[in-house]
């Protein structure tokens, strides 16, 4: 949503996104991301951050952490885990909002002269406790967060033309367009006068603010002399904001002239540096005495055909999938690197959907002379056009990522997590340690492999790469398992050993064998349908947990979702048929309830597999039927049902106790750390309670006598017929 209102030369706009429910942090998917686009010529950006909590009794004071970043989602590390080797990590800019009451907390964050483009906000709660909660058993506290953006932009910002002095009164900022292949900009303030006829005192701010780091150039100018600044490696094909602020009295009017000239760098074997300034020599010589480029000034010897400012290597971008790009060099994977000028490769990440992955640059040195080093720099928005042993791989408004190759270290890798949306450049140049003159005729061969991937190394064997979405924006994150952690699941500080993984798998699978006693008891007492259900549950629970393991001890006999559904269905139906069997209703009614209940349970599990009422609902309904049947039998027989005290002491009470302990363990004790043990105990307790709770066989049923079954097949039917016509 945007709304505009004109006031003088400024327009205010408002952008809002719907509120999101915050989660406790365990991986990047728990952070709620907001994506905004700041328009050009914005002079003021204000974030309105609103956080609130619900009124549930479980709600307590909570701290919300909010991260900001320009160009890409923030790279955060609330858990203090390790990042993968060769990954670049720069801390994000963040603030904290404390929720101490149910009243909404409102916070403002102001940014002057923000950079135009994509801005991201990520918000999350503290680290998750790790307890496994049954859905619907308790009501968790609701924490909400919403971010709104207000911008104030200038509708007709003055444009500074290269080489043309522009008179300016300090009222509003100006901007200048940086053309492609610009190597250097010369900016100068001249003819500064005040209305009070006093010496000028102004501050010049070049560039816009970006977070978490800002590289604005600030120059303070005092007196009547000219003030100048030279900038190298500016962002190509972008507008550069120039803000001049008066440091004098508030009522004084300051007038001055601004002048910008560019030094151009054109690729090619015969290119030279051309100057676009229109100033003559006398104008350039006046002022502070600083050397100013003049028209036609040649910084390199054009007669030398090898003298060119850069060697441009053509690169083709191949889109493979969502947040997945491969860069292919047209001239082959190896590029030639010289000492005279850098070799430049353009890596286009400007589609607007590339900042949610990881940019990987891998360099392999194939050929180089002794005592020579290939230095490289990966930078965004603008390339580094002069690499040497003293330069720190920095551009005018960005700190790049340096790499180095030599005979002793022939391979280098760089991983840029969530690279900002922009054109990225890879600059390579050959440097000789004993002197640059030795490298004039030397050549190095470097193999370049560059690609964009959703998750580096696909999160490894102990992680799962997940694509996350916020409206139309996609970004990726790693969900780790088996105790592994970190951005790419490479932190093994709390990782489970292979032995522990095997033990966990054995516990969760073999504990289901405790259903064998229940199956034997059911078959012995002629409860064949119940025994079939227990067998079904034991089988699918065993293989579901064998497939559900986070480590390497995994075996899946069919699709994971199918195994999970069958396990949940068997568990609930087992409870359903056991309680109905205990109720001792008529057979025809019992089997109708078996089938009808199983169908309803299958439907409810399809709607919500982890809902607490999928288990509690059938249990309560079956208990109501059982209690009604027991009351009916007790009233009819005029004594307590079941009537045997041995049945209560040795079977019912132990079975009920095991069932209650199992429910307590399942609902209150399970965590991510002890899941393997507590859930195995749940299997043992539930299976044991079933064996105790199954009622004895009918009186007319005799124990299994296999010899009699082989000789007389009608014995059971004869007994049923006698029981049917018996008078009691």
C-alpha positions in Angstrom: 0.0 0.0 0.0 1.4 3.4 -0.9 0.0 6.9 -0.3 1.6 10.2 -1.4 1.1 13.8 -0.5 3.0 16.7 -2.0 4.6 19.2 0.3 7.0 21.6 -1.4 9.4 19.5 -3.4 9.1 16.3 -1.2 6.7 13.4 -1.5 6.0 11.1 1.4 5.1 7.4 0.8 3.9 4.7 3.1 4.5 0.9 2.6 3.1 -1.8 4.8 3.1 -5.6 5.1 0.9 -7.8 7.1 1.9 -8.8 10.7 3.6 -12.1 11.2 3.6 -14.4 14.2 7.0 -14.7 15.8 8.7 -18.0 16.6 11.4 -19.0 19.0 14.7 -19.4 17.1 16.2 -22.7 16.2 17.0 -22.2 12.5 16.6 -19.4 9.9 13.1 -20.6 9.1 11.9 -19.3 12.5 12.9 -15.7 11.6 10.2 -13.7 10.0 11.5 -11.8 7.0 10.0 -8.5 5.6 11.0 -7.3 2.2 10.7 -3.6 1.1 11.9 -1.6 -1.9 13.1 2.0 -1.3 12.6 4.2 -4.3 15.2 6.5 -5.9 15.9 10.0 -4.5 14.8 9.0 -1.0 16.3 11.4 1.6 14.6 9.9 4.7 13.6 6.4 5.6 11.6 5.7 8.8 10.8 2.2 10.0 7.7 1.7 12.2 8.2 -1.5 14.2 5.2 -2.8 16.1 5.5 -5.8 18.4 2.8 -7.2 20.7 2.0 -10.3 22.8 -1.2 -12.1 23.5 -3.1 -12.2 26.8 -2.7 -15.9 27.4 -1.6 -17.0 30.9 1.5 -18.6 29.3 2.7 -15.2 28.1 5.8 -13.7 29.8 8.2 -10.9 29.2 10.0 -11.5 25.9 12.7 -9.8 23.9 12.3 -9.5 20.1 15.4 -9.1 18.1 15.1 -7.2 14.8 17.8 -7.2 12.1 18.2 -4.9 9.2 20.2 -5.2 6.0 20.4 -3.6 2.6 20.3 -5.7 -0.6 19.7 -9.1 0.9 18.2 -10.9 4.0 20.3 -10.4 7.1 22.8 -13.1 7.9 22.2 -13.8 11.6 23.6 -16.2 14.2 21.6 -16.0 17.4 22.8 -19.4 18.6 26.5 -18.6 18.2 27.1 -21.6 15.9 29.9 -22.0 13.4 29.7 -21.0 9.7 31.2 -23.1 6.9 34.9 -22.6 6.1 35.6 -19.9 3.5 32.2 -18.2 4.2 32.1 -14.4 4.6 30.2 -13.2 7.6 29.6 -9.6 8.6 27.5 -8.9 11.6 24.0 -7.5 11.0 22.7 -4.3 12.4 20.1 -5.2 15.0 18.0 -3.7 17.8 16.0 -5.3 20.6 12.4 -4.7 21.6 11.2 -5.8 25.0 7.6 -7.0 25.5 6.8 -6.6 29.2 3.0 -6.3 28.9 0.2 -7.0 26.6 0.3 -3.4 25.3 1.7 -3.0 21.8 5.3 -1.8 21.7 6.1 0.7 19.0 9.7 1.6 17.9 11.0 4.0 15.2 14.2 3.6 13.3 15.3 6.6 11.1 17.8 6.4 8.3 18.8 9.5 6.3 19.9 9.3 2.6 19.3 5.5 2.4 20.4 3.6 -0.6 17.7 2.9 -3.2 16.8 -0.8 -3.7 15.8 -3.8 -1.6 15.8 -3.6 2.2 15.1 -6.5 4.5 14.1 -6.9 8.1 14.2 -10.2 10.0 12.6 -10.6 13.5 12.7 -13.5 15.9 12.3 -14.5 19.5 15.1 -16.0 21.7 16.4 -19.5 21.3 13.7 -22.3 21.4 13.6 -24.4 24.5 13.6 -27.7 22.5 10.5 -29.2 24.2 8.2 -31.2 21.9 4.7 -29.9 22.6 1.6 -31.8 21.5 -0.5 -29.7 19.3 -3.6 -28.5 21.0 -2.6 -29.8 24.4 -1.6 -26.3 25.6 -2.1 -22.8 24.2 1.2 -21.1 23.4 1.6 -17.4 23.8 1.1 -15.4 20.6 3.8 -12.8 19.8 3.2 -10.6 16.7 5.5 -8.3 14.8 4.7 -5.9 12.0 7.1 -3.5 10.1 5.9 -0.4 8.2 8.0 1.8 6.0 7.7 5.6 5.6 9.9 7.3 3.0 10.4 10.9 2.1 11.8 11.5 -1.4 12.7 14.5 -3.4 10.7 14.8 -6.6 13.1 17.0 -8.6 16.5 16.4 -7.1 19.1 18.6 -8.9 21.3 16.6 -11.4 25.0 17.4 -11.6 26.3 17.0 -15.1 29.9 15.8 -15.5 32.3 18.7 -16.2 29.7 21.4 -15.7 29.9 23.6 -12.6 26.5 23.8 -10.9 25.6 26.7 -8.6 23.9 25.3 -5.5 22.3 26.7 -2.4 22.4 24.3 0.6 18.8 23.4 0.7 18.5 19.9 -0.9 20.9 17.2 -2.0 22.0 16.7 -5.6 22.9 13.6 -7.6 25.2 12.6 -10.4 25.0 9.5 -12.7 28.1 7.3 -12.8 28.5 5.8 -16.2 29.7 2.3 -17.0 33.5 1.8 -17.0 34.1 4.7 -14.7 37.5 4.4 -13.0 37.6 7.6 -11.0 35.5 10.6 -10.0 36.9 14.0 -9.1 34.5 16.1 -7.0 35.2 19.7 -6.1 33.5 22.5 -4.2 34.2 26.0 -5.4 33.2 29.6 -4.8 31.7 29.0 -1.4 30.3 32.2 0.2 27.9 32.9 3.0 25.3 35.5 3.5 27.2 36.8 6.5 30.5 37.1 4.5 32.2 34.7 6.8 34.4 31.8 5.9 32.5 28.7 4.7 32.2 25.7 6.9 30.5 22.8 5.1 30.4 19.1 5.2 30.1 17.0 2.0 28.6 13.5 2.2 29.0 11.3 -0.8 27.0 8.2 -1.2 24.0 6.6 0.6 23.6 4.7 3.8 23.6 0.9 3.7 23.2 -1.5 6.6 24.9 -3.3 8.3 27.9 -1.3 7.1 27.9 2.1 5.5 30.9 3.5 3.5 29.8 7.0 2.9 32.6 9.5 2.2 32.5 12.5 4.4 34.7 15.6 3.7 34.7 18.7 5.9 35.6 22.0 4.1 36.5 25.2 5.9 37.7 28.6 4.6 37.4 30.1 1.2 39.7 27.6 -0.6 38.4 25.0 -3.0 37.7 21.6 -1.5 38.0 18.4 -3.5 37.9 14.6 -3.1 38.8 11.8 -5.5 36.9 8.5 -5.5 37.9 5.3 -7.3 35.9 2.2 -8.1 32.5 3.8 -8.0 29.2 1.8 -8.6 28.6 1.7 -12.3 25.4 2.9 -13.9 23.9 4.2 -10.7 23.0 7.5 -9.2 25.3 8.9 -6.6 23.8 11.2 -4.0 25.7 14.3 -2.8 24.7 16.0 0.3 26.2 19.3 1.4 25.5 20.5 5.0 26.4 23.8 6.5 28.3 23.8 9.7 27.8 27.5 10.3 25.0 29.4 11.9 21.5 28.2 11.2 20.3 31.4 9.6 23.2 31.9 7.3 22.7 31.1 3.6 25.5 29.2 1.9 26.1 29.3 -1.9 28.7 27.3 -3.7 29.5 25.5 -7.0 29.8 21.8 -7.4 31.8 20.2 -10.1 32.2 16.5 -10.9 34.4 15.0 -13.6 35.0 11.3 -14.5 38.0 9.3 -15.6 36.8 6.6 -18.0 38.3 3.2 -18.4 37.5 1.4 -21.6 38.4 -2.2 -22.0 40.5 -3.3 -25.0 44.1 -3.6 -26.0 44.2 0.1 -27.2 42.0 1.7 -24.6 43.2 4.6 -22.5 41.8 6.7 -19.7 39.8 9.5 -21.1 38.7 12.5 -19.1 35.2 14.0 -19.5 36.0 17.2 -17.7 35.3 20.4 -19.6 37.5 22.6 -17.4 40.5 24.3 -19.0 44.0 24.2 -17.6 43.6 27.5 -15.8 40.5 26.4 -14.1 42.0 23.1 -13.1 45.1 24.8 -11.7 43.2 27.2 -9.5 41.9 26.2 -6.1 43.6 24.1 -3.5 46.4 23.1 -5.8 45.4 19.5 -5.9 46.0 17.8 -9.3 42.8 17.8 -11.3 42.4 15.7 -14.4 42.2 17.8 -17.6 40.6 17.1 -21.0 42.5 14.7 -23.1 44.8 13.7 -20.2 46.2 10.2 -20.9 47.2 8.2 -17.9 48.7 5.3 -19.8 50.9 5.1 -22.8 48.6 4.6 -25.7 51.4 3.7 -28.0 51.9 0.5 -26.0 49.3 -1.8 -27.4 49.4 -3.9 -24.2 48.4 -0.9 -22.1 44.7 -1.2 -21.4 42.8 -0.6 -18.2 41.1 -4.0 -17.9 40.5 -7.3 -19.8 36.9 -8.1 -19.9 36.0 -11.8 -20.0 32.5 -12.6 -21.3 30.4 -14.6 -18.8 27.0 -16.3 -19.6 24.4 -16.6 -16.8 22.5 -19.9 -16.9 19.4 -20.1 -14.7 19.0 -23.7 -13.4 16.3 -23.5 -10.9 14.9 -21.2 -8.1 17.9 -19.4 -6.6 20.2 -21.6 -8.6 22.5 -20.0 -11.3 25.6 -21.2 -13.0 28.1 -18.9 -14.6 29.8 -20.1 -17.7 32.9 -18.5 -19.3 32.6 -18.3 -23.1 36.3 -18.7 -23.6 36.6 -21.8 -21.4 36.9 -22.3 -17.7 40.4 -20.9 -17.6 41.2 -17.2 -17.9 44.5 -15.5 -18.6 45.7 -13.1 -15.9 48.3 -10.4 -16.5 50.1 -7.8 -14.4 49.4 -4.8 -16.6 45.7 -4.7 -16.0 43.1 -6.8 -14.1 41.0 -9.5 -15.7 37.4 -8.7 -15.0 34.4 -11.1 -14.8 30.8 -9.9 -14.4 28.5 -12.1 -12.2 25.0 -10.9 -12.6 22.9 -11.1 -9.5 20.6 -8.4 -10.4 17.4 -10.3 -11.1 15.8 -9.5 -7.7 15.5 -13.1 -6.8 19.2 -14.1 -6.3 19.9 -12.7 -2.9 18.3 -15.6 -1.1 21.0 -18.1 -1.8 24.8 -18.4 -1.5 27.3 -17.2 -4.1 30.3 -19.6 -4.4 33.5 -18.6 -6.2 36.2 -21.2 -6.6 39.6 -20.3 -8.1 42.2 -22.9 -9.2 45.7 -21.8 -10.3 46.9 -23.8 -13.3 50.0 -21.9 -14.4 52.1 -19.2 -12.9 55.8 -18.3 -12.7 57.8 -18.6 -9.5 57.6 -15.7 -7.0 54.4 -14.5 -8.5 50.9 -14.3 -6.9 47.5 -13.9 -8.4 45.4 -11.6 -6.3 41.6 -11.5 -6.7 38.8 -9.4 -5.4 35.0 -10.1 -5.3 33.0 -7.0 -5.0 29.4 -5.8 -5.5 28.2 -2.8 -7.7 31.7 -1.7 -8.7 34.9 -3.6 -9.6 38.4 -3.0 -8.2 40.5 -1.9 -11.2 43.9 -1.7 -9.5 45.0 -4.7 -7.4 48.4 -4.7 -5.6 49.9 -6.1 -2.5 48.9 -3.1 -0.4 45.3 -2.6 -1.5 42.7 -4.2 0.7 40.1 -5.0 -2.0 37.9 -2.0 -1.3 35.8 0.1 -3.6 34.4 3.6 -3.1 31.4 2.4 -1.1 31.9 -1.4 -0.5 34.4 -3.6 1.2 35.2 -6.5 -1.2 36.3 -10.0 -0.4 40.0 -10.7 -1.2 41.5 -13.9 -2.4 45.0 -15.0 -3.2 46.6 -17.8 -5.3 50.2 -18.9 -5.4 52.3 -21.9 -6.1 52.1 -22.9 -2.4 48.3 -22.2 -2.3 46.8 -23.0 -5.7 43.2 -23.1 -4.7 40.9 -20.5 -3.1 37.2 -20.5 -2.3 34.8 -17.8 -1.3 31.2 -18.3 -0.1 29.0 -15.1 0.1 25.9 -15.9 2.2 22.9 -14.0 0.9 24.7 -11.8 -1.6 23.1 -8.4 -2.1 21.1 -7.8 -5.2 23.5 -6.2 -7.6 26.1 -6.8 -10.3 29.1 -8.6 -8.8 32.6 -8.4 -10.2 35.6 -10.7 -9.9 38.9 -8.9 -10.5 42.1 -10.9 -11.0 45.7 -9.5 -11.4 49.2 -10.9 -11.4 51.7 -9.5 -8.9 55.4 -10.3 -8.6 56.9 -10.2 -5.2 60.3 -8.9 -6.3 59.0 -6.1 -8.5 56.2 -5.5 -10.9 58.6 -5.2 -13.9 59.3 -8.9 -13.7 55.6 -9.6 -14.5 55.3 -7.4 -17.6 55.5 -10.4 -19.9 54.2 -13.0 -17.5 50.9 -14.8 -17.7 48.9 -16.9 -15.3 46.1 -19.3 -16.0 43.2 -19.5 -13.4 40.2 -21.8 -13.6 37.1 -20.0 -12.4 34.0 -21.8 -11.1 31.2 -19.6 -10.0 27.6 -20.4 -9.2 24.7 -19.5 -7.0 23.1 -22.2 -4.9 20.2 -22.2 -2.5 22.2 -23.9 0.2 26.0 -24.5 0.2 26.7 -28.2 -0.3 23.0 -28.8 0.0 23.3 -28.5 3.8 25.5 -31.6 3.9 24.4 -35.1 5.0 22.9 -33.8 8.3 20.8 -31.0 7.0 17.8 -30.3 4.7 17.7 -27.3 2.4 14.3 -25.6 2.6 13.0 -22.9 0.3 11.2 -20.2 2.4 8.8 -17.7 1.0 7.6 -14.2 2.0 5.0 -13.1 -0.4 6.7 -13.5 -3.8 10.3 -13.5 -2.4 12.1 -16.8 -2.0 15.1 -17.5 0.1 16.7 -20.7 1.4 17.8 -22.0 4.8 19.3 -25.2 6.3 17.4 -27.2 8.9 19.9 -29.4 10.7 19.5 -32.7 12.5 21.3 -35.3 14.6 22.7 -32.5 16.8 24.5 -30.7 13.9 24.0 -27.0 13.7 25.3 -23.9 11.9 24.4 -22.0 8.7 25.2 -25.0 6.5 24.9 -27.8 9.2 28.7 -28.0 9.5 29.0 -27.3 13.2 29.5 -30.6 15.0 29.9 -29.2 18.5 26.7 -31.0 19.7 26.6 -33.6 16.9 25.6 -37.2 17.7 28.2 -39.8 17.0 27.5 -42.7 14.6 27.1 -45.0 17.6 24.6 -42.7 19.2 22.6 -42.6 16.0 22.6 -46.3 15.7 21.5 -46.6 19.3 18.7 -44.2 18.8 17.5 -46.1 15.8 17.6 -49.4 17.6 15.7 -48.0 20.6 12.9 -46.5 18.6 12.5 -49.5 16.3 13.1 -52.4 18.7 10.9 -50.9 21.4 7.9 -51.6 19.1 8.6 -55.4 19.7 6.9 -54.9 23.0 3.7 -55.2 21.0 4.5 -59.0 20.6 3.2 -59.8 24.1 0.0 -57.9 23.4 -0.4 -59.7 20.1 0.1 -63.1 21.7 -2.4 -62.3 24.5 -4.9 -61.1 21.9 -4.5 -64.3 19.8 -4.7 -66.5 22.8 -8.0 -64.9 23.9 -9.5 -65.1 20.4 -9.3 -61.3 19.8 -8.1 -61.8 16.2 -9.1 -58.4 14.9 -7.4 -56.6 17.8 -4.3 -58.7 17.2 -4.3 -57.7 13.5 -4.4 -54.0 14.5 -1.5 -54.4 16.9 0.5 -56.2 14.3 -0.2 -53.4 11.8 0.8 -50.8 14.4 4.0 -52.6 15.3 5.1 -53.0 11.7 4.5 -49.4 10.6 5.8 -47.9 13.8 9.0 -49.8 13.4 9.7 -48.8 9.8 8.4 -45.3 10.3 11.0 -44.7 13.0 13.6 -46.4 11.0 12.9 -43.9 8.2 12.5 -40.9 10.5 16.0 -40.9 11.8 18.0 -37.7 11.3 21.4 -39.3 10.8 22.9 -41.9 8.6 21.2 -44.9 10.2 18.1 -44.6 8.1 16.0 -47.2 6.2 12.8 -46.3 4.3 10.8 -49.1 2.8 8.3 -46.7 1.2 7.5 -43.0 1.1 8.1 -41.2 4.4 4.7 -39.5 4.4 3.0 -42.8 3.9 4.9 -44.4 6.7 4.1 -41.6 9.1 0.4 -41.7 8.3 0.2 -45.4 8.8 2.1 -45.1 12.1 -0.3 -42.5 13.4 -3.3 -44.3 12.1 -2.3 -47.6 13.7 -1.5 -46.0 17.1 -4.9 -44.3 17.4 -6.9 -47.3 16.1 -5.0 -49.6 18.5 -6.3 -47.5 21.5 -9.7 -47.3 19.9 -10.1 -51.1 19.5 -8.6 -51.9 22.9 -11.0 -49.7 24.9 -14.0 -51.0 22.9 -12.8 -54.6 23.5 -12.8 -53.8 27.2 -16.4 -52.6 27.1 -17.6 -56.2 26.3 -20.4 -55.0 24.0 -22.1 -57.3 21.6 -19.9 -58.5 18.8 -22.0 -57.0 16.0 -22.0 -53.6 17.7 -18.3 -53.9 18.5 -17.3 -54.6 14.9 -19.5 -51.8 13.6 -17.8 -49.4 16.0 -14.4 -50.8 14.9 -15.0 -50.0 11.3 -16.8 -46.7 11.7 -14.3 -45.4 14.2 -11.4 -46.4 12.0 -12.9 -44.5 9.1 -13.4 -41.4 11.1 -9.9 -41.6 12.6 -8.4 -41.9 9.1 -10.4 -38.8 8.0 -9.3 -36.7 11.1 -5.7 -37.7 10.7 -5.7 -36.6 7.1 -7.0 -33.2 8.2 -4.5 -32.7 11.0 -2.1 -35.4 11.7 -0.6 -34.0 14.9 -3.7 -32.6 16.6 -4.2 -33.7 20.1 -7.9 -34.4 19.6 -7.1 -37.0 17.0 -6.0 -39.2 19.9 -8.1 -37.7 22.7 -11.4 -37.7 20.8 -11.5 -41.5 20.0 -10.1 -42.2 23.5 -12.8 -40.2 25.3 -15.6 -41.5 23.1 -14.5 -45.1 23.6 -14.1 -44.6 27.4 -17.7 -43.2 27.4 -18.9 -46.4 25.7 -16.9 -48.6 28.0 -18.1 -46.9 31.2 -21.7 -47.0 30.0 -21.4 -50.7 29.2 -19.8 -51.4 32.6 -22.5 -49.5 34.4 -25.1 -51.5 32.4 -23.5 -54.8 33.3 -23.2 -53.8 37.0 -26.8 -52.7 37.3 -28.0 -55.9 35.5 -25.9 -58.2 37.7 -26.3 -56.1 40.9 -22.6 -56.0 41.7 -19.5 -54.2 40.6 -18.2 -54.9 37.1 -15.7 -56.5 36.5 -16.6 -58.5 39.6 -13.3 -60.2 40.3 -10.9 -58.3 42.6 -8.0 -60.2 41.0 -9.0 -58.6 37.6 -8.7 -55.2 39.2 -5.5 -55.7 41.1 -3.4 -57.7 38.7 -4.7 -56.4 35.3 -6.7 -53.3 35.2 -4.9 -51.2 37.8 -1.4 -52.0 36.3 -2.7 -51.4 32.8 -4.3 -48.0 33.7 -1.1 -47.0 35.6 1.1 -47.8 32.6 -1.3 -45.9 30.3 -1.2 -42.8 32.5 2.6 -42.9 32.8 2.8 -43.2 29.0 0.5 -40.2 28.4 2.6 -38.1 30.9 5.8 -39.0 29.2 4.4 -38.3 25.7 2.8 -35.0 26.7 5.2 -33.4 29.2 8.7 -35.0 29.0 9.7 -35.3 25.4 12.3 -32.9 24.1 14.5 -32.8 21.0 17.5 -34.2 23.0 15.8 -37.0 24.9 13.3 -38.0 22.2 15.0 -41.3 21.4 14.6 -42.4 25.0 11.3 -41.0 26.0 9.5 -42.0 22.9 10.9 -45.5 23.2 9.6 -45.6 26.8 6.2 -44.5 25.3 6.2 -47.5 23.0 7.0 -49.9 25.8 4.4 -48.5 28.2 1.6 -48.3 25.7 2.3 -51.9 24.4 2.5 -53.1 28.0 -0.7 -51.5 29.0 -2.6 -53.1 26.1 -1.4 -56.6 27.2 -2.8 -55.9 30.8 -6.0 -54.3 29.7 -7.3 -56.8 27.2 -10.2 -58.7 28.9 -10.2 -62.5 29.3 -11.7 -64.6 26.6 -15.3 -65.5 26.5 -16.4 -68.3 28.8 -17.6 -70.5 26.0 -14.2 -70.1 24.3 -11.7 -72.9 25.1 -8.0 -72.5 24.8 -6.4 -73.1 21.4 -6.0 -76.9 21.0 -4.4 -77.3 17.6 -4.9 -81.1 17.5 -8.7 -80.6 18.0 -8.8 -77.9 15.4 -7.3 -80.2 12.8 -9.8 -83.0 13.5 -13.0 -81.0 14.2 -13.6 -77.8 12.4 -17.1 -77.2 13.9 -16.3 -77.1 17.6 -16.4 -73.3 17.8 -19.6 -73.0 15.9 -21.2 -75.7 18.0 -20.3 -73.9 21.2 -21.6 -70.6 19.8 -24.9 -72.3 19.0 -25.2 -73.7 22.5 -24.5 -70.3 24.0 -27.0 -68.7 21.7 -29.9 -70.9 22.9 -28.8 -71.2 26.5 -31.3 -69.9 29.2 -29.7 -67.9 32.0 
